[in-house]
């Protein structure tokens, strides 16, 4: 999508602090971190949200979870981490491209907000 912020990061039209990339996903540091480790995990394929995914996206969605596990391990998040996705404006989604927040490095409280 030509006007999607995260698609522009994938295509390198907008810079980001990328910490991981493979053929399906990109992981980069959040510009407003809420924890010592706070990265965004996004699919290279444009999906507006989790609600807009299809059954045939199951492999991609699973891959994003495995990427989250990998990044958590690489960042030494042995005491725990949180993976969050906001779905729609009412849930706080501010960029219409599916993304997961991986947060760790501090104690997480519940409920999150």
C-alpha positions as a printed Julia matrix, in Angstrom:
113×3 Matrix{Float64}:
   0.0     0.0    0.0
   1.58    3.23  -1.14
   0.44    5.32   1.84
   1.08    2.75   4.6
   3.81    3.81   7.05
   4.9     0.25   7.76
   4.91   -0.72   4.08
   7.25    2.22   3.56
   9.53    0.84   6.28
   9.5    -2.57   4.57
  10.44   -0.95   1.24
  13.06    1.26   2.94
  11.31    4.49   1.92
  11.26    5.41   5.62
  14.19    4.55   7.92
  13.77    2.41  11.02
  16.09    0.69  13.46
  15.65   -2.8   12.05
  16.76   -5.61  14.35
  15.63   -8.58  12.24
  14.37   -9.32   8.75
  13.56  -12.41   6.75
  11.45  -13.09   3.68
   8.14  -12.71   5.57
   8.72  -10.24   8.41
  10.55   -7.16   9.62
  11.26   -6.3   13.25
  12.23   -2.79  14.29
  12.53   -0.71  17.45
   9.43    1.21  18.52
   9.97    4.97  18.33
   8.14    5.42  21.66
   9.34    2.47  23.75
   7.26    1.39  26.74
   9.82   -1.1   28.06
  13.59   -1.6   27.84
  12.92   -3.95  24.92
  10.07   -2.74  22.72
  10.07   -3.78  19.09
   7.39   -4.09  16.44
   7.03   -7.3   14.47
   5.3    -6.79  11.13
   4.56   -8.97   8.13
   5.98   -7.75   4.84
   2.6    -8.56   3.33
   0.17   -5.75   3.98
  -2.65   -6.82   6.27
  -4.59   -3.98   7.84
  -5.19   -5.88  11.08
  -5.56   -9.32  12.55
  -9.3    -9.1   11.86
  -8.51   -8.61   8.17
  -6.38  -11.74   7.95
  -7.67  -14.8    6.13
  -7.46  -18.5    6.86
  -4.7   -18.81   4.27
  -2.6   -16.35   6.35
  -2.25  -18.98   9.1
   1.35  -19.81   8.14
   2.32  -16.13   8.14
   0.63  -15.5   11.48
   2.38  -18.5   13.02
   5.68  -17.32  11.59
   5.25  -13.94  13.31
   4.85  -15.76  16.64
   8.05  -17.71  16.02
   9.84  -14.48  15.17
   8.62  -13.04  18.5
  10.07  -16.07  20.3
  13.38  -15.68  18.49
  13.7   -11.95  19.2
  12.79  -12.46  22.87
  15.51  -15.09  23.18
  18.07  -12.92  21.36
  17.29  -10.03  23.73
  17.68  -12.21  26.81
  14.09  -11.9   27.96
  14.32  -14.98  30.17
  12.08  -13.6   32.93
   9.2   -13.06  30.54
   7.91  -10.88  27.77
   4.61   -9.66  26.37
   3.35   -9.84  22.79
   0.44   -7.48  22.06
  -1.55   -6.6   18.98
  -4.19   -3.89  18.89
  -7.05   -4.54  16.5
  -8.85   -1.41  15.32
  -8.96    2.17  16.55
 -11.06    1.25  19.59
  -8.24   -1.01  20.78
  -5.54    1.6   20.15
  -4.32    0.54  16.71
  -2.74    3.67  15.23
  -1.16    2.22  12.05
  -3.39    0.18   9.75
  -0.85   -2.58   9.18
  -0.86   -5.68  11.36
   1.88   -5.42  13.95
   2.81   -7.07  17.21
   4.49   -5.23  20.04
   7.13   -7.32  21.8
   7.85   -5.83  25.22
  10.22   -7.03  27.91
  13.0    -6.16  30.29
  10.71   -4.97  33.1
   7.81   -6.33  35.12
   4.51   -6.11  33.27
   1.34   -5.15  35.14
  -2.23   -6.29  34.51
  -4.53   -5.05  33.21
  -2.36   -3.28  30.64
  -4.67   -0.3   30.16
